[in-house]
Amino acid sequence: MSRMHFGSPAGGRPVERLTIAAGELTARILTFGAALQDLRHAGVAHPLTLGSENLADYEGPMRTAGTIVGPVANRIAGATAMIDGQRHRFEANEGRNTIHGGSAGTQGKVWELRDEGPAHVTLGLTLADGEGGFPGTRRLTARFAAEAPARLTLTLMAETEAPTLINLANHSYWHLGGPGAPQELSSPADHYLPIDAEKLPTGEIARVEGTQFDFREPRPVGSQGYDHCLCLARARRPLTHAAELTGGGLRMTMETTELGLQVYDGRAGAGVALEAQGWPDAPNRPDFPSILLRPGERYEQITRWSFGRA
């Protein structure tokens, strides 16, 4: 692994860029937001993900580009939720709702380097009790590991000192053929979550047949206005096939332990974000799988991306 200084946010610790490699993949990870800043496949001139060489972009318009968003990815309706009978209020940073944990989210923090090697890096972050309105001192880790011939695995873990909500997600924007190039997505999900005008789940768990959310056969993505959760499962499970993305002569296969796959292509020219996570607004939907984490439990999410020629 190689390390280089990437910049220093105002009043914050210096940010490093960490480079790991194995087989045909080279990945660059920032300690800011635990961001997958750049991913390269041998023989391909362009990066496979949206990134920037300027820290200021990650502090501003690219805050979610490749970062780990949380402590609760996606939206919480009304910026409030009940936890063990007590109502907690969070920052309303998207209208009346909370998205990606608010301004105190994991995507805007400098993580600590905990472990390193030629093909792996582990970052850690401690969130204070009450930060952003979320209870419990929480300890998070993010481990990126590259493996030959062309595979990258991300393991996210969390522990808490008080009952809390945890739903972390990697928010990389994928453009396998380069920015703006056409891509097609497929996924085995047979249900999805319809949304309302605020992009919150309506509560319905709908079948994909006959809709634009039926990805059981490949569909174009990139500018179709998706911001929806595909329902993969109702309980965390071993690594399972979640999606396949093709473009520019490459194929990316995505596996995850997670229950949902948020498909977002509303950022012009950025590609498509495929966010493995729990279902959005779960704390306010008793019929959705819970994202509650208690002391003594450990949250663990594994997501793996494998690359090859299409």
RABELKA-V376142 format. One record per residue. N is the residue number from 1. RES is the residue in three letters. SS is DSSP state (h for helix, s for strand, l for the rest). PHI is phi in radians with two decimals (999 if undefined). BURIAL is b if it has 9 or more other ideal C-beta (glycine too) atoms within 8 Angstrom, else e. Layout:
BEGIN
n=N res=RES ss=SS phi=PHI burial=BURIAL
n=N res=RES ss=SS phi=PHI burial=BURIAL
END
This chain:
BEGIN
n=1 res=MET ss=l phi=999 burial=b
n=2 res=SER ss=s phi=-1.97 burial=e
n=3 res=ARG ss=s phi=-2.24 burial=e
n=4 res=MET ss=s phi=-2.58 burial=e
n=5 res=HIS ss=s phi=-1.24 burial=e
n=6 res=PHE ss=s phi=-1.89 burial=b
n=7 res=GLY ss=s phi=2.67 burial=b
n=8 res=SER ss=s phi=-2.40 burial=e
n=9 res=PRO ss=l phi=-1.20 burial=b
n=10 res=ALA ss=l phi=-1.01 burial=e
n=11 res=GLY ss=l phi=1.24 burial=e
n=12 res=GLY ss=l phi=-2.05 burial=e
n=13 res=ARG ss=l phi=-1.25 burial=e
n=14 res=PRO ss=s phi=-1.01 burial=b
n=15 res=VAL ss=s phi=-1.79 burial=b
n=16 res=GLU ss=s phi=-1.94 burial=b
n=17 res=ARG ss=s phi=-1.90 burial=b
n=18 res=LEU ss=s phi=-1.97 burial=b
n=19 res=THR ss=s phi=-1.97 burial=b
n=20 res=ILE ss=s phi=-2.16 burial=b
n=21 res=ALA ss=s phi=-2.71 burial=b
n=22 res=ALA ss=s phi=-2.85 burial=b
n=23 res=GLY ss=l phi=1.00 burial=b
n=24 res=GLU ss=l phi=-1.67 burial=b
n=25 res=LEU ss=s phi=-1.93 burial=b
n=26 res=THR ss=s phi=-2.26 burial=b
n=27 res=ALA ss=s phi=-2.09 burial=b
n=28 res=ARG ss=s phi=-2.04 burial=b
n=29 res=ILE ss=s phi=-2.10 burial=b
n=30 res=LEU ss=s phi=-1.68 burial=b
n=31 res=THR ss=l phi=-1.27 burial=b
n=32 res=PHE ss=s phi=-1.36 burial=b
n=33 res=GLY ss=l phi=1.23 burial=b
n=34 res=ALA ss=l phi=0.85 burial=b
n=35 res=ALA ss=s phi=-1.44 burial=b
n=36 res=LEU ss=s phi=-1.40 burial=b
n=37 res=GLN ss=s phi=-1.35 burial=b
n=38 res=ASP ss=s phi=-2.76 burial=b
n=39 res=LEU ss=s phi=-2.33 burial=b
n=40 res=ARG ss=s phi=-2.10 burial=b
n=41 res=HIS ss=s phi=-1.94 burial=b
n=42 res=ALA ss=l phi=-0.95 burial=e
n=43 res=GLY ss=l phi=1.52 burial=e
n=44 res=VAL ss=l phi=-1.94 burial=b
n=45 res=ALA ss=l phi=-1.28 burial=e
n=46 res=HIS ss=l phi=-1.82 burial=e
n=47 res=PRO ss=l phi=-1.22 burial=e
n=48 res=LEU ss=l phi=-1.58 burial=b
n=49 res=THR ss=s phi=-2.27 burial=b
n=50 res=LEU ss=l phi=-1.30 burial=b
n=51 res=GLY ss=l phi=-2.69 burial=b
n=52 res=SER ss=l phi=-2.50 burial=e
n=53 res=GLU ss=l phi=-1.60 burial=e
n=54 res=ASN ss=l phi=-2.05 burial=e
n=55 res=LEU ss=h phi=-1.04 burial=b
n=56 res=ALA ss=h phi=-1.01 burial=e
n=57 res=ASP ss=h phi=-1.14 burial=b
n=58 res=TYR ss=h phi=-1.28 burial=b
n=59 res=GLU ss=h phi=-1.40 burial=b
n=60 res=GLY ss=l phi=-2.20 burial=e
n=61 res=PRO ss=l phi=-1.21 burial=e
n=62 res=MET ss=l phi=-1.93 burial=b
n=63 res=ARG ss=l phi=-1.00 burial=b
n=64 res=THR ss=l phi=-1.87 burial=b
n=65 res=ALA ss=l phi=-1.34 burial=b
n=66 res=GLY ss=l phi=1.46 burial=b
n=67 res=THR ss=l phi=-1.40 burial=b
n=68 res=ILE ss=s phi=-1.55 burial=b
n=69 res=VAL ss=s phi=-1.67 burial=b
n=70 res=GLY ss=l phi=2.90 burial=b
n=71 res=PRO ss=l phi=-1.22 burial=b
n=72 res=VAL ss=s phi=-2.21 burial=b
n=73 res=ALA ss=l phi=-1.14 burial=b
n=74 res=ASN ss=l phi=1.26 burial=b
n=75 res=ARG ss=s phi=-1.90 burial=b
n=76 res=ILE ss=s phi=-2.11 burial=b
n=77 res=ALA ss=h phi=-1.12 burial=b
n=78 res=GLY ss=h phi=1.18 burial=e
n=79 res=ALA ss=h phi=0.94 burial=b
n=80 res=THR ss=s phi=-2.69 burial=b
n=81 res=ALA ss=s phi=-2.83 burial=b
n=82 res=MET ss=s phi=-1.61 burial=e
n=83 res=ILE ss=s phi=-2.26 burial=b
n=84 res=ASP ss=l phi=0.89 burial=e
n=85 res=GLY ss=l phi=1.43 burial=e
n=86 res=GLN ss=s phi=-1.95 burial=e
n=87 res=ARG ss=s phi=-1.46 burial=e
n=88 res=HIS ss=s phi=-2.04 burial=b
n=89 res=ARG ss=s phi=-2.05 burial=e
n=90 res=PHE ss=l phi=-2.04 burial=b
n=91 res=GLU ss=l phi=-1.29 burial=b
n=92 res=ALA ss=l phi=-1.52 burial=b
n=93 res=ASN ss=l phi=-2.03 burial=e
n=94 res=GLU ss=s phi=-2.48 burial=e
n=95 res=GLY ss=l phi=1.10 burial=e
n=96 res=ARG ss=l phi=-1.59 burial=e
n=97 res=ASN ss=s phi=-1.94 burial=b
n=98 res=THR ss=s phi=-1.77 burial=b
n=99 res=ILE ss=s phi=-2.24 burial=b
n=100 res=HIS ss=l phi=0.94 burial=b
n=101 res=GLY ss=l phi=1.43 burial=b
n=102 res=GLY ss=h phi=1.39 burial=b
n=103 res=SER ss=h phi=-1.20 burial=e
n=104 res=ALA ss=h phi=-1.61 burial=b
n=105 res=GLY ss=l phi=-1.16 burial=b
n=106 res=THR ss=h phi=-1.08 burial=b
n=107 res=GLN ss=h phi=-1.20 burial=b
n=108 res=GLY ss=h phi=-1.90 burial=b
n=109 res=LYS ss=l phi=-2.00 burial=b
n=110 res=VAL ss=s phi=-1.56 burial=b
n=111 res=TRP ss=l phi=-1.46 burial=b
n=112 res=GLU ss=s phi=-1.69 burial=e
n=113 res=LEU ss=s phi=-1.36 burial=b
n=114 res=ARG ss=s phi=-1.84 burial=e
n=115 res=ASP ss=s phi=-2.75 burial=e
n=116 res=GLU ss=s phi=-2.66 burial=b
n=117 res=GLY ss=s phi=-2.88 burial=e
n=118 res=PRO ss=l phi=-1.01 burial=e
n=119 res=ALA ss=l phi=-2.17 burial=b
n=120 res=HIS ss=s phi=-2.62 burial=b
n=121 res=VAL ss=s phi=-2.64 burial=b
n=122 res=THR ss=s phi=-2.12 burial=b
n=123 res=LEU ss=s phi=-2.01 burial=b
n=124 res=GLY ss=s phi=-2.31 burial=b
n=125 res=LEU ss=s phi=-2.64 burial=b
n=126 res=THR ss=s phi=-1.93 burial=e
n=127 res=LEU ss=s phi=-1.84 burial=b
n=128 res=ALA ss=l phi=-1.29 burial=e
n=129 res=ASP ss=l phi=-0.98 burial=e
n=130 res=GLY ss=l phi=1.52 burial=e
n=131 res=GLU ss=h phi=-1.13 burial=e
n=132 res=GLY ss=h phi=1.22 burial=b
n=133 res=GLY ss=h phi=1.64 burial=b
n=134 res=PHE ss=l phi=-1.57 burial=b
n=135 res=PRO ss=l phi=-1.37 burial=b
n=136 res=GLY ss=l phi=1.56 burial=b
n=137 res=THR ss=l phi=-1.22 burial=b
n=138 res=ARG ss=s phi=-2.08 burial=b
n=139 res=ARG ss=s phi=-2.01 burial=b
n=140 res=LEU ss=s phi=-2.01 burial=b
n=141 res=THR ss=s phi=-2.37 burial=b
n=142 res=ALA ss=s phi=-2.34 burial=b
n=143 res=ARG ss=s phi=-2.06 burial=b
n=144 res=PHE ss=s phi=-1.77 burial=b
n=145 res=ALA ss=s phi=-2.40 burial=b
n=146 res=ALA ss=s phi=-1.70 burial=b
n=147 res=GLU ss=s phi=-2.42 burial=b
n=148 res=ALA ss=l phi=-1.24 burial=e
n=149 res=PRO ss=l phi=-1.43 burial=e
n=150 res=ALA ss=l phi=-2.85 burial=b
n=151 res=ARG ss=s phi=-2.42 burial=b
n=152 res=LEU ss=s phi=-2.23 burial=b
n=153 res=THR ss=s phi=-2.06 burial=b
n=154 res=LEU ss=s phi=-2.01 burial=b
n=155 res=THR ss=s phi=-2.02 burial=b
n=156 res=LEU ss=s phi=-1.94 burial=b
n=157 res=MET ss=s phi=-2.34 burial=b
n=158 res=ALA ss=s phi=-2.64 burial=b
n=159 res=GLU ss=s phi=-2.33 burial=b
n=160 res=THR ss=s phi=-2.44 burial=b
n=161 res=GLU ss=l phi=-1.73 burial=e
n=162 res=ALA ss=l phi=-2.63 burial=b
n=163 res=PRO ss=l phi=-0.93 burial=b
n=164 res=THR ss=s phi=-2.66 burial=b
n=165 res=LEU ss=s phi=-1.96 burial=b
n=166 res=ILE ss=l phi=-2.36 burial=b
n=167 res=ASN ss=s phi=-2.71 burial=b
n=168 res=LEU ss=l phi=-1.49 burial=b
n=169 res=ALA ss=s phi=-2.72 burial=b
n=170 res=ASN ss=s phi=-1.39 burial=b
n=171 res=HIS ss=l phi=-2.02 burial=b
n=172 res=SER ss=l phi=-1.21 burial=b
n=173 res=TYR ss=s phi=-1.73 burial=b
n=174 res=TRP ss=s phi=-1.71 burial=b
n=175 res=HIS ss=l phi=-2.41 burial=b
n=176 res=LEU ss=l phi=-1.10 burial=b
n=177 res=GLY ss=l phi=-1.73 burial=b
n=178 res=GLY ss=l phi=1.73 burial=e
n=179 res=PRO ss=l phi=-0.97 burial=b
n=180 res=GLY ss=l phi=1.47 burial=e
n=181 res=ALA ss=l phi=-1.27 burial=b
n=182 res=PRO ss=l phi=-1.15 burial=e
n=183 res=GLN ss=s phi=-2.46 burial=b
n=184 res=GLU ss=s phi=-2.22 burial=b
n=185 res=LEU ss=s phi=-2.08 burial=b
n=186 res=SER ss=s phi=-2.28 burial=b
n=187 res=SER ss=l phi=-2.71 burial=b
n=188 res=PRO ss=l phi=-1.36 burial=e
n=189 res=ALA ss=l phi=-1.00 burial=b
n=190 res=ASP ss=l phi=-1.86 burial=e
n=191 res=HIS ss=s phi=-2.36 burial=b
n=192 res=TYR ss=s phi=-2.53 burial=b
n=193 res=LEU ss=s phi=-1.88 burial=b
n=194 res=PRO ss=s phi=-1.07 burial=b
n=195 res=ILE ss=s phi=-2.19 burial=b
n=196 res=ASP ss=l phi=-1.72 burial=e
n=197 res=ALA ss=l phi=-1.14 burial=e
n=198 res=GLU ss=l phi=-1.62 burial=b
n=199 res=LYS ss=l phi=1.14 burial=e
n=200 res=LEU ss=l phi=-1.68 burial=b
n=201 res=PRO ss=s phi=-1.04 burial=b
n=202 res=THR ss=s phi=-1.33 burial=e
n=203 res=GLY ss=s phi=1.87 burial=e
n=204 res=GLU ss=s phi=-1.32 burial=e
n=205 res=ILE ss=s phi=-1.94 burial=e
n=206 res=ALA ss=s phi=-1.76 burial=b
n=207 res=ARG ss=s phi=-1.29 burial=e
n=208 res=VAL ss=l phi=-1.48 burial=b
n=209 res=GLU ss=l phi=-0.93 burial=e
n=210 res=GLY ss=l phi=1.30 burial=e
n=211 res=THR ss=l phi=-2.13 burial=b
n=212 res=GLN ss=l phi=-1.29 burial=e
n=213 res=PHE ss=l phi=-1.74 burial=b
n=214 res=ASP ss=l phi=-1.52 burial=b
n=215 res=PHE ss=l phi=-1.73 burial=b
n=216 res=ARG ss=l phi=-1.17 burial=b
n=217 res=GLU ss=l phi=-2.04 burial=e
n=218 res=PRO ss=l phi=-1.00 burial=e
n=219 res=ARG ss=s phi=-2.29 burial=b
n=220 res=PRO ss=s phi=-1.13 burial=e
n=221 res=VAL ss=s phi=-2.39 burial=b
n=222 res=GLY ss=l phi=2.39 burial=b
n=223 res=SER ss=l phi=-2.67 burial=e
n=224 res=GLN ss=l phi=-1.65 burial=b
n=225 res=GLY ss=l phi=1.41 burial=e
n=226 res=TYR ss=l phi=-1.31 burial=b
n=227 res=ASP ss=s phi=-2.69 burial=b
n=228 res=HIS ss=s phi=-2.30 burial=b
n=229 res=CYS ss=s phi=-1.69 burial=b
n=230 res=LEU ss=s phi=-1.51 burial=b
n=231 res=CYS ss=s phi=-1.53 burial=b
n=232 res=LEU ss=l phi=-1.59 burial=b
n=233 res=ALA ss=l phi=-2.94 burial=b
n=234 res=ARG ss=l phi=-1.94 burial=e
n=235 res=ALA ss=l phi=-2.58 burial=e
n=236 res=ARG ss=l phi=-1.09 burial=e
n=237 res=ARG ss=l phi=-2.53 burial=e
n=238 res=PRO ss=l phi=-1.05 burial=e
n=239 res=LEU ss=l phi=-0.86 burial=e
n=240 res=THR ss=s phi=-2.39 burial=b
n=241 res=HIS ss=s phi=-0.99 burial=e
n=242 res=ALA ss=s phi=-2.07 burial=b
n=243 res=ALA ss=s phi=-2.91 burial=b
n=244 res=GLU ss=s phi=-2.39 burial=b
n=245 res=LEU ss=s phi=-2.08 burial=b
n=246 res=THR ss=s phi=-2.22 burial=b
n=247 res=GLY ss=s phi=3.02 burial=b
n=248 res=GLY ss=l phi=1.04 burial=b
n=249 res=GLY ss=l phi=1.40 burial=e
n=250 res=LEU ss=s phi=-1.99 burial=b
n=251 res=ARG ss=s phi=-2.22 burial=b
n=252 res=MET ss=s phi=-2.02 burial=b
n=253 res=THR ss=s phi=-1.82 burial=b
n=254 res=MET ss=s phi=-2.03 burial=b
n=255 res=GLU ss=s phi=-2.06 burial=b
n=256 res=THR ss=s phi=-2.72 burial=b
n=257 res=THR ss=l phi=-1.55 burial=b
n=258 res=GLU ss=l phi=-1.44 burial=b
n=259 res=LEU ss=l phi=-1.55 burial=b
n=260 res=GLY ss=s phi=-2.37 burial=b
n=261 res=LEU ss=s phi=-2.27 burial=b
n=262 res=GLN ss=s phi=-1.42 burial=b
n=263 res=VAL ss=s phi=-1.80 burial=b
n=264 res=TYR ss=s phi=-2.32 burial=b
n=265 res=ASP ss=l phi=-2.30 burial=b
n=266 res=GLY ss=l phi=-1.56 burial=e
n=267 res=ARG ss=l phi=-1.77 burial=b
n=268 res=ALA ss=l phi=-0.99 burial=e
n=269 res=GLY ss=l phi=1.29 burial=e
n=270 res=ALA ss=l phi=-1.55 burial=b
n=271 res=GLY ss=l phi=1.76 burial=b
n=272 res=VAL ss=s phi=-2.41 burial=b
n=273 res=ALA ss=s phi=-1.57 burial=b
n=274 res=LEU ss=s phi=-2.11 burial=b
n=275 res=GLU ss=s phi=-1.77 burial=b
n=276 res=ALA ss=s phi=-1.27 burial=b
n=277 res=GLN ss=s phi=-2.93 burial=b
n=278 res=GLY ss=l phi=-1.31 burial=b
n=279 res=TRP ss=l phi=-1.24 burial=b
n=280 res=PRO ss=l phi=-1.14 burial=b
n=281 res=ASP ss=l phi=0.98 burial=b
n=282 res=ALA ss=h phi=-1.00 burial=b
n=283 res=PRO ss=h phi=-1.08 burial=b
n=284 res=ASN ss=h phi=-1.79 burial=e
n=285 res=ARG ss=l phi=-2.26 burial=b
n=286 res=PRO ss=l phi=-1.01 burial=e
n=287 res=ASP ss=l phi=-1.51 burial=e
n=288 res=PHE ss=l phi=-1.59 burial=b
n=289 res=PRO ss=l phi=-0.99 burial=b
n=290 res=SER ss=l phi=-1.26 burial=e
n=291 res=ILE ss=l phi=-2.01 burial=b
n=292 res=LEU ss=s phi=-1.29 burial=b
n=293 res=LEU ss=s phi=-2.13 burial=b
n=294 res=ARG ss=l phi=-1.94 burial=e
n=295 res=PRO ss=l phi=-0.98 burial=b
n=296 res=GLY ss=l phi=1.56 burial=e
n=297 res=GLU ss=l phi=-1.68 burial=e
n=298 res=ARG ss=l phi=-2.24 burial=e
n=299 res=TYR ss=s phi=-1.39 burial=b
n=300 res=GLU ss=s phi=-2.47 burial=e
n=301 res=GLN ss=s phi=-2.09 burial=b
n=302 res=ILE ss=s phi=-2.16 burial=b
n=303 res=THR ss=s phi=-2.31 burial=b
n=304 res=ARG ss=s phi=-2.25 burial=b
n=305 res=TRP ss=s phi=-1.99 burial=b
n=306 res=SER ss=s phi=-2.11 burial=b
n=307 res=PHE ss=s phi=-2.15 burial=b
n=308 res=GLY ss=s phi=-2.87 burial=b
n=309 res=ARG ss=s phi=-1.39 burial=e
n=310 res=ALA ss=l phi=-1.36 burial=e
END
